[in-house]
């Protein structure tokens, strides 16, 4: 049978002393290290959230900048195309005008040449007519 005597009190004191010693030597330093680590992790998590927000803001600004640059580029492209179309129209008009002038000059030259040939042929028509009549009739006319 178990007898309860003064050694139980010593065991209780020994147990309480052991709890106090373990708490002082082992548990408090470990809890302090864990608390500091948790604070550090929380600080890093906060920093990560801040950096993520900044990254999202910078990404949005970058996307906005690219969109604006594309719009500006498209406007400049449209302006250049309009200017090029106007220049093309002007060049085509000049070429057409030059072609009309050359065509008119060529028609005038052809007209002069035709009149000159007609005049020279009219001078020789009588001679040709007599020669043809002579060959057809077989005698002098």
Beta strands, then each sheet from edge to edge (+ up, - down):
end
